[in-house]
Amino acid sequence: MSDIKLVILGITGGIHTVASVEDEPEIILSHWSIRECDRRDGRRTRHLVGYNMAGQEGRVSSAIEEFDPDRLHVRTGSGRVYELVGKSGTHVDSDYVWEQFLYLQHAKNAAD
C-alpha cells in the first residue's frame, strides 16, 4: 500500500489600508501587471497589480496617470511612484487583492 500525504495550506491575512503617499512615496513591485476595469462612475481605469517587495504583500494601485516604459516607472493618481522590477507576471497575493478591489469598488469588465 502506498503512503498518502495530506498537505493543508492555510491562507491568512486580508486587505488593509496602506501608508500615506507622504510616508511611502515609492514602492518597488515585482510580479506586476497592468489591469483595467470599468468603475461604477463610468470611467475605465488602469491599475498596477503586483507584489510589494518591501511590504511583502499584494498591492493594487490607484489609477495610473503616467507610465514610462523605458524606466519601468509609474505614477498613479495618488502621486505614488512605482518602480517595476523583473518581467510582468502574477502573484497569488496580488491576485487576491485585485479581486477584493473589484468587489469593493463594484468594478466590472476587468481585463489584464
N, C-alpha and C positions, 0 to 999 in steps of 0.2 A: 504494500500500500504506500502511496506517495505521501510525503509531508505537505500539508496545506498551510500556507502562511496567510494570515489576515493582517492587512495594513489599514489602519484608521488614520485618516487625515483630518485634523481639526483646523478650522479657519476661524480666527478671531479678529476683532477689530471693528471696522465700520467706517463711516465718514465723519469728518470733523471740520471745524473751521480752521483756516490756515493763518499763519502770521501775516501781519500787515505788510504792504509793499515797502514801507519805511524800514521795517525790521528785517525783511527778507527781499531785497530788491532784485536779486538774481538767483536763478535756480538752474542747476545742471540736470538735464533729462536724458536718460538712456531709454532704450526700447520705446521710442517715441513714434507717434503717428499724428497726422492732421486729420481730424474728423469734422464733419459738418452736420447740422441739424436745423430743422425749422422750429423756431421759438414760438411761443403762444402769442407773441405780439406781432407775428407775421414776418419777422426777419429770419433770414437764413444766415447762420453764423458758423465760423470755423474755429476750432479749438485744438490746442495741443493736448494730447493724451500720452502720458509716459510715466516712467519711474523716476521719482525724485531721489537721486543718489545720496544726497546729504541727509535727507529726512527719512530715507528708507521707507517710502510709501508711494502708492499710486497717486497721480495728480492729473487733474483736468484744469486747464487754464480758462480764464475769461476769454472773450472773443479776440481773435488775432487781429491786430492793427497793421503791423509791418512784419515782413518776412525777408530776411537776407539769406538767399540760398547759398551764396558763396561762403559766408562765415558761419552759417547754420545758427543764426541768432534770430529770435522772435521777440517782438514787443507786443504786449496784449493791452486790452482796454484799461486794465488796472494800472498800467505803467510798468509792470514787472517785465524783466528781460529773462528770456530762457536761452540757455546755450544747449544745443542738441549734440550729443556725442554718439558715435557709432552709427550703424545703419538704422533705418526705420524698422519698426517691429512692434511687437505687443508684449505685454506683461500681465499676468493674472491679476495683480493688484490694481493696475491702471484700468484694465477692462472692467473690473468690479466698480470702481469709482465712476467710470463713464456711464455705466448702466444706472447707477444711483443718480447721477447728474440728470440724465434724460428723464427719469421718473420724477424727480423733484421739480424740474423745470417744465414739466408737461411738454417736452420736446418730441417731435415726430420726425419721421423720414430720415433717420440717421444714416450717414454714409462715411466710409473710410476714404 
